Amino acid sequence: MTPDPLPHSDLVRKRQRSRALVLALILGAFVILVFAISIAKIKAGMPH
């Protein structure tokens, strides 16, 4: 059996970091989407 190139804790930390990055990107995209929809609704409600 060959030893792992990374210790177990480093592997877990690497997975947590990548998962946190993906979650942050999804959350950021959601915030931008809500902001864009809000701006569109405000502009649609205003008379020209």
Helices and strands as residue ranges (DSSP letters): H 8-45
